[in-house]
Amino acid sequence: MDRHQTARGAGLSEDSSRRTNGRACVNCRQRKVRCDVSSHGTPCSNCKSHDRVDCRIYDAKQRKRRETTPSNGGRLKPLKPYNNVTAAQQSSTSTPLTRASSLGAAPEDLVEPLAEPPKEGNEASDQGNIAEFLDREDFRATEINNAARNCYVGTEVSNFNYLVRQSSIRAGNDESFHFANRQFHPSLTSYNLHRMPPDVLQRPEKSLADELIKAYFDEINRGWPIIDEEDFMVKYGGQDLHNPMPPQLLNAVFLVGAHVLATHDKSMKARQAEFFRRAKTIIDFRFEQDRISHIQAAVLLSWYSDGQEEIMANAWHWIGVACRIGLGMGLHRDTTPSRLVQVSKRTWTRLWWVLFQLDTMIASAYGRPQALNLDEADVPELDVAHFEGVPNAETDFVIQHTRLCVILSKVTKKRWALRTSVASQVEATRQADDALAHFLAQLPPKLKATASCTNVWQATLHLTYNNILILLHRPPPKQTSQGSPINVVSDASICGDAALVMTSVFESLLCQGLLSRLWLNGVHDLFTAIVHATNALNSSNPVVATKSFRMFDSLLAALRGLSRHWQFAASLLSLFEKRLSRARQHNLGATATPRSNIYENHEIDPGFVLRPGQLGIGHSLGDNLIPSMSNEQDFTDLGIFPPLDDILLDNIFFPHDSLLNGLMTGLEGGEQSVGF
């Protein structure tokens, strides 16, 4: 017996048989002390007493395979994590991007792989994962950290739930639905990793990567906080060797950062396509076993316009993917009784509610069923404590916009249900009006509407709010009987006020260069407003028609801005520009009335037909060419009445603080004249 064997025998005594089977943590094995991880789970008594959070079971098979692999170029080898990810995957993350620059490479010239595809070993035939999970409570009662595999056992109807409850003897386990297990070998969860293109695991140069990450966290994550920024930056800097950065998530963050920066840097469009390809490829090959990072990446991929397909690609597809993975992981259940680490509990709660908002908005935009159902969820409501780890989070916006989407979700299921009565539809609309009025009254002061929205989050909230109002109260697309429920709840005044607020918001975002910060639903909000403006162009009231044309022109300018970022916005722009062109051609052919001098002076063509035989007023927001009317006769010659000193309408293109303050003052006071 050599001295190493003697030391092992002296240190282990009666537990030597267990240690030879590999049932000891890495720390205890290195220190050559007895370990009770097999009977007590992680962390073992030694690690717990020394406050070591990296307690991992030592695996002799992994060590043997690692010793036969080629050298990794002098990189530091991390301690073996609890999961069964191969050494090739871990060693790539043990060296942060900054290490290469310290060895002489300039950061701007550096292009380093994120990771290497894990190679299959002799554990590919391992089928004992499920058996261990169901038969060993000490396994599933351990802490659920990034190295463990979360298992959601489902409701009482599930066989997994039944067997877990049947074998549970520890207090508190019967209230939990989330348990820990070890990871499968990558070959059992991935797809043809040997065929994955190696370039998808590369990072851009460090200076660009830092800029993209900063743009994402400064402009997007603070209002859609699906990522714990502090935890992300630890992984990005390579400070946690046991929790490497999921490469698909990093590329998705790069993608959204490029989306934000594309406003001022046209080269970012090409980079968006590259980051999207990399993230999607990594997801398709199922390279990463951290399923939460797959949800986060899927949400972020919804910021990219991948052609014209709107079912099997783009936002509808990716939000659906995220929802399906989330439901499988139990994202819709309360994690309070579980052994998830605290950072994960906070992240899961925020991620659920952000995902619920996006699912609700995209479903209502397309008139399709929601994937997430609040009646089947018991996630606690958001509060300030959930935003720890997200510096500068827009806490008020996230909480209030979540409540607004809850109203939208409920009214959608009642008002537009397939099996419902007329009376129920009318009652659903009235309940929604009451809920919206109460919502507006309790808004924090910084989120209340003003003419010039100072930030994109205030703007987003009021776009969603007024979009709901128009959807609830706009007239039917065709004439219906007087008893139709749509006629009963239709209200032109409500729709007009809501469209006016939305137009002012879009103008403010356009002037501040903030349109790129809007998610896809901002395009759908504009779609609703411009459809309303188009319908109002043929109003029998010429003043309403004239103001509607101004509104239409302003919304069209915002649509042009959004078309630089969203393919769907470009399609809508083509639609409405063609309609504008046809309307002008029809207008010139349908009337023999010569052009007025006001058009000759300003070189502006007449606009839409307001009524048969009448002309609209041309307007160009880009160069501020607005025909000036010298007297009332100029209006009456065109069949248009002069302005009525209506501040809200006459000044729509020159927003100032007084523009909407009067309107919103009435709303907060409970006045019903504006339809809230």
N, C-alpha and C positions, 0 to 999 in steps of 0.2 A: 504493500500500500504506500503510495507516494505521499508527500506532505500535503498536497492539495486534497487528496482523499481523506487524510487524517483530519485536516481542518474542517472539511465538510462533516465528518462524523462527529467531531466535537461540538460543532455548532448546531447540528440538527437533532441529535439523539434519536428519540422515538419517532420523529417526523422525517427521518431520512428517506423512508420509502416514498413518502409523498413528494419530497423534493426531487428525487430521481425521476419522478414522473413529470416534472416541470411545473408542479403546482406551487410555485413561489413567485413573488413579484420580483421585478428587475432590481429594485433597490435592495431588498433583503438578500438577493443572490449575490449582488456585488459586495455587500457588507458581510456576507457569510454568517448570517444570523437566522434564527428560526422564523418562519413566516406562517401565519394562519389565514392566508388569503383564500385557501380552499374551503375552509369552514365558515369564515366570516365574510367573505367577499371583499371587494375593493371599497375603500382603502383598508389594508390590513392594519392590525393593531400597531405595528411599528410605524408605519407611514402616518397613521392617524395621530399618534402621540407626538410625532415630529412635524406635524402640519405639512406633510408632503402631499400635494394634489395630483402627482403624476404616478400614482400607484398603478402598475401594469403587470399582468401575469406574464412570467417568463415562458417563452415557447422555444424549446430546444430544436424543433424542426426548422423554425425560421432562422435560427442561428446557423444551423448546418447549411441551409441553402445560401445564406448570406456569405458564408465563408468561401463558397464556390463561385461567386459572381465576380466579374472583373473589377478592377480598381475604379473608384469614382473620381479619380483625378485629384486626390488630396483633400476632398471635402470632409468636414467633420461628420461623423456618423451619429445620428440621434439615438436616444434610447428607444427600445422596441415598444411601440404603442400596443394598446390592448387589442386593437383590431388586427385583421390578417392581411392588411395591405402589404404588398411585397416591398422588399428593401429598395428596389429601384425607384418606386414611387416616393418613398420617404427621403432617400438620399438627395433627390433633386430639390427638395424643399428645405434641406438643412442649411443651404447656403443662400442667404438673401441676396437680392439684386445689388445691394450696396457693397457686398463683399468683393465683387469683381472690380468695382471702381477703386477699392482700396489696394488692389493688386496691380494697379497701373492703368486700367482701362478707363477711358473717359466716359462719363455717364451718357453723353449724347451719342457715343459710338457703340454703346453696349446693346446687344440683343441677346437675351438669355432665355433658355427654355423655362417654362413654368414648371414642368415636371416631365417624367418619362413614363410611357405606358407600362403598367405593372406586368411583369412576365409571369406566366402560369408556372406553378410549382407542383409538387406532389400532393398538395392539399386540394387539387381541383376535384378530386373524387369525394371530398368531405360532404357527408349528408347528415351530420349529427347536430346541426344548428337548432333545428326545430325541437328535436328530442331534448336537448339540453335546456332549452327555454321552458318547455312545459314540465319537465321533471325536476328541475333544480331551481328552487325558489331563491337560493343564494345568488344565482346568476341574474335573475330578472329583478332582484331587489337592490342591485347596485346602482350607483349614481349614473344618470344618463348624461354623458358629456359628448364631446365631438367625436371621441374614439369609439363610443358604443353605438349599437344599432337600436334605434327606437322601435318598439313594437306596440302598436295600438291594437288592443284585443277586441274592440267593437262593443256593441250592446249585448244584452242578455241573449239575443237570438243566435249569437255566434258560438260555434263550437270551441273556438279558442278562449273566449270569455268563460265558457262553462268549465273547461278543464283547468284554467288558471284559478278560478274561484274555488274549484274543488280541491286543489292542492295547496292553497294559501293557508298558512298558519300564523303569519306575522300580522300584528295589529296594523291597520291602516291600508293594507294592500287591497282590501275589498272595495275601497273608495276610489282607487286609482284605475285608470284605463290605459296608462302609458308605462311600459316596462322596458328594461334594458336587456340587451342580448349582445353577443359578440358578432362581429361582422362576418359575412360569408367571404369565402375566397373570391377575389375579383373575377376569376374565370367563370364563376357561377352567377354573377350579376351583370357582367359587361357583355358587349357584343362585338366580336371580331376585333379586339384591340390591336392585334398585329397588323391590321389594315388601316388603322387610323393615321392620317397624314401627320408627319412629325411637326410640320410648321404650325399647326393649330395650338401647340403648346409653347409658343414663343411670345415673349413680351415685346412691346415697343421700347424704344430708347427711354431711359429713366425720366428725362426731363419731360417728355411728352406724356408718359404714364402718370407722372405726378400731376401734370396739368389737367388731364382727363379726370382723374380721381377727385381733384379739388373741385372741378366744375360740377361733378355729380353730387358730391356731398353739400356743396354750398347752395346749389340751385334746385335740386330735386329731392334728395333723401330727407331733407328737413321737413318737407310737407307730405311726402309719401315714405315714411320711415320704416322701410322693410329690412334695413340692414343696421346692425349695431355698429356705428362708426368706430368706436374705440376698439372693439374686438377685431374689426376688419383691418384697422391700421396696424395692430399687433401682428396679424398674420401677414400683411403686406410687407412689413419690415423684417419678416423672418425671425421674430422674437420668440415665437412659440413653435418649437421644433416638432411637437407632437400633434399640432393642429395646423397643417399646411393650408395655404390658400386654395380653395376650389377653383380650378382654372376656368370653368365655364362661367362662374360668377364674376371673376375678375374681367373677363372679356365683355360680359354684359354691362358691367360698370363702365368700362372703356367706351362701349357703344353709346350709352346715354350721355356720357360726358362729351362725346363727339357731336351728338345731337344738339346739345346746348351751345357748343362752341361754333357750330356750323353757321350761325348768324353772321359772324365776323370773319370766318375762315372757310372759304369754299373747299379747301382741300380735305376738310373733315368729312365730306360726303363720301369720298372713296374709302376713307378709313372706317366709316360706319359699316359699309358693306363687308369689309374685311373682318372687323370684330364680330359682326353678326355670323359670318360663315364659321369662324372659329368656335364661337360659343355653341352654335347649333350642332356642329360636328361633334364636339365633345359630349353634348347631351345625347345625340343619336347613338354614340358608341357606349354610353353609360359608363364613362370613365370614372366618375366620382360616385362614392357611396353615400355621401352626405345628402340626403334627400331634401332637407330644408334649403340647401344651396340651389337645388334644382328648381324649387318653387320660386325663390328669389330671382334666379336667372330668367325663368319663363316670364315673370312679371316685367322684367326689364327689357326683354326682347320684344314686348308689345310696343315699345317706342320706335320700332323700325318698320318702315314701309317696304314689305317684301313683295312687290308686284301688285297685281290687281285682285288676286285671290283673297276673298274675305271670309272663307269658312275653314279651309284647311291651312290657312296661313294668317299672318298678321294678328291684330289684337284679339279678335274673337277666339282664334285658335290658341294663342299662348295663354290667355287668361283661363281658358277652359282646361288646358294642360295643368296649370298651376292649381286650379281648384280640385282637379281629380287627384293629384298627388297629395294635396293638403288633406282632403277627406280621408285618403288611405292612411295618412299618418296620425289622424285624430286631431288635426289642427282646429277643428270645430268644437273640441271638448275642453273643459276647464282643466288646466294643468296644475292647479294649486296642490292637489294631493300627491302628485307624481314626484319622482326623484330627479326631474330635470334640473340642471344647474340654473341658477337665478337669471343669468344672462339669456339663456334659452327661453325661460318662461316669459320674460319681457318681450323678447323678439317674436315669439310665437303669437302672443296676444296682439301686438302691433301688426304683424303680418296678416293675421286673420282678418282684422278689421279693414286694413287697406285693400286686401284681396276682395273682401265683401263689397267695398265701395266700387272698385273697378268692375267687378262682375255685375253689379246692379246697373251701373251706367251703360256698359256696353250692351247688356241685354235689353234695356229700354230703348237704346238708340236703334237697334235692329228689330225690335219687336219680337224678341225670342225669349224662351224661358231662362230663368236664372239657374245657375249651377248650385248656388249656395242658398240654403233655407234656414232662416233664423229659428224656426220652430224646432229644428233638429240640432241646435247648437246651444251650448251653455257657457260660452266664453265670457268672462266678466267684461263689463264696460271699461273703456279706456279711462285712465286717470293720469295725473302728472307723474306718478311713480313709474309708469310703464315706459317713460321716455328717457330714463337713465341710460347713458351710453350714446345718446344722440344729441351732441352739442347744437345749440341754437335751433332746436326743434320748434316747428310751428304748432305747438301743443293745442292752442285754442282752435286753430283751423282743423286739425285732424279730428278732434273730438266733435266739433260742430258739424263738419262735413259728413262724418259718420252718421250722426243723428239725422241729417238731411236725407242721406241715402236710405236710412231705415224707413223714413216716411215714403220715399219714392218706391221702395220695394213693396211696402204694404199696399199702397194705392194701386200699383201696377197689377198686383194679383187680384185685387177686388174690382177695380174699375174695368179692366180689360179681360176679366176672366171669361173663359169659353162657356162655362155653364153657370149663368147668373141671370137674375131678373133685372128688368129696367129699374125698378125701385132700388135694388141693391147697388146698381151702378151710380144712380143719382146720389144715394146716401154715401157711397164711398168718396165721391167727389166733394161733398160737403164736409165730410170728416177730414179729408186731406186739406181743404181750405182752412179749417180750424187749426189743424196741426201746423200748417205753414205759418199762419198768423202768430201762433204761440212761439214757434221757432224764431221768427224774426224779432219778436219783442224781447226775447231773452238773450240775444246775441251780445257778446262782449263788445264794448265800444270800438275797439280797433278793427272789428270785422264788419261794422255797420257800413252800409253803402254810401259812397260819396261819388261825385262826378268824376274825379280823377283817382281811380284806384291806385293806391301807392305800391301795392305788391301783387304778385301773381296769385297768392293764396286768397286774399280778399276777393280778387276778381273771379277766381275759380268757383268760390262758394256762391257768389251772386249769379254767375252764369248758370250753375246747376239749379239754383232756386227759381230763377225766372224761366228757365227752360221747362221746368215742371209745370209752372203756371200756364204757359202757352199750350203744352200738351193736354192739360186738363180742360181748358176753356176755349180752344180754337174751334171755329165752326166746322161743320162736316165738309168733306171734299166735294160733295154734291148736295143739291137740295133734297131734303127729306121731309117727312110729314111733321106737323107741328108737335105731335106727341112723342117724337123721337127723343131718347135720353140725351143725345148729343145736343139737340136744340135747347133742351131744358137747361143744361149747364154751360152752354156757349156764352161767352161774354167778350165782345169786341174791345171794351174798355180795359179789361184785365190784360188781354193779349197785347194791346197797343202799348200800355204802360210797361209791360214786361219786355217787349221787343225794344222799346226805347232805352231802357236800362242796359240791356245787353249790347246795343249798338254803342252806347257811351263807354261801356267797359272795354269793348274791342278796340275802339278808337284810342283809349288810354294805353292799352297794351301795345298797340301798333306804334304809337308815338314814343313809348319808352323802350321799344325793341325787346319786348318780353314775350312775343308770341311763341318763340321756340320752347318756352317753359311749360306750355300747355300740353297736357296729354291728349290723345286722340279724341277724347270726348269733347274737348273744346271745339273741334271741327264740327261735331254733331250738334253742339249748342248753336254754333253759327248757322248751321243748316236749318235748324228750327226757326231762328230769327229771320233769315233771308226768305224762307218760304212764306212767313207771315207778311213780310214787307212786299213780296211779289203779289200776294193776294190783295193787299190793300191798295195797290197801284190803280186798280179799276174801281175804287170806291166811288159811290155817287156823290160824295162830298169832295169837291176839288181841292180843298185845303188839306184834307187827310191824304188824298192821292199825291199831292205835291210833296208833302212832308215824307210820305212813304218812299218816294223816289230818292229823296235825299238820304233816307235811312238805307235804302237798297244800295246806293252808290258807296256809302261808307262801309257797309258790310262787305261789299265786293272788294274794296281795297284791303280789308283785313283778310279776306279769303285769298287774295294774291300773296299776302305775306305768309299765311299758313301753308300755301301750296309749295313753298320752298322746303318744307319739312315733312309734309304728309302727302302721299300719293292720292289718298281719298280727297283731300282738299283740292288737288290739281284737277281731279275728275269733276268735282262740283264747279270749279271755276270754269271749266270748259262748257259745262251744261248751261250755266247762267249767262256766260258771255255770248253763247249762241242764241239764247232766248232774247238777250238784249239786242243782238244784231238783227234777228228776225223782226222784233218789235219795231225797230227803227225803219227797216225796209217797208214794213206794212204801213207804218205811219206816213212815210213819204208818198206811198202809192195810193193811200186812201183819202188824201185831202189835197185840194188844190190851193189851199191857203198859202200864200207866199211866206217866206221866212220873215220874221220880225227883225228890225234893226238890232235888237239886243243880241241876236245870235251872230249877225254879220260882224258886229263890233268885237265879239269875243271869240269868233271862229269855233263855235260849239254847235254841234248838231242837236236837233230836238231829241228828246228821250222817249220814254214809253208813251203809249197811248193811254191817256187817263180815261177818256170816254170816246166813243166813236166820233170822229171829226175834231178831236181836241189834241193839243200838243202838250208834252211835258216840258219840264225845265231841265236843261242839261247841267251837269255838274261834274267837275273833275277834282277829286280830292288831292291828286298828286301835285297839281300846279295851282290849286285854289282858284280856278276860274269859275266864278259863280256870277251869272248874269245879274247886273244891278238894275232894279226897276226904278225908273225915274219918277213914275207917278202911278196912280191906281189904274189909269187907262191901259198901261202896258200889261197889267194883269188881266183886265177884262177883255182885251183884244184876244187873249189866248184862252178865254173861258175860265180863268183862274181868279179867285178872289185874293185880295191883298192880305198880308200877314195880319194876325189878330193879336200881336204882342204876346204870343204864347212863349214864355221863356224856355220851357222844356223842348218845344219843337223848333222854334226859330233859331236857337243857338246850338243845335245838336252837333254842329261841326266845330264849335268853339267851346268845349266843355270847361267849366269852372266850378268852384265849390258850391255855388248857388244853384247849379243846374239840377241836381238830384236831391239836394238837402230838403227842399220844400216837399218833394214827393215822399221821401222817407220819413219826414216828420209826421206827415199824415198817417203813414203806415204804423209808426210806433204808437201813435195816439189811438189806434183802433178804428180809424175811419174806413168805411167800406166803399167809398166812392171809387177807389183805385183798384178794387177787386181783390185785395188780400184779406 
